[in-house]
Amino acid sequence: MAQGVSIQAWVSHFVIAPPLIVTKEELDFGIEALDRHLGIADALVD
């Protein structure tokens, strides 16, 4: 949320549902943020 991206975790997967008017730049921003934070979570599990 602090970086402008919100997703919902549901059971064993993430729900990612951008609006139909999303731009490529906004999608890239969201995917980058998700990738960065999944990397942090992965490092904590190892």
Steps between C-alpha positions, in 0.01 A plus 500: 500500500782742582628463144162545333420134430238285666426130446278254681629163614230234487560146625811392304522767228494872436209681339640762262224690323603831344231726355428476126646849446844413643805611300804289416710720728262440791508124440881506487506697826270252674686194372833651606368566851356148527827346379705708744288403798476133406881506490506635855255229615704232323819613671330476839389142438843367398 
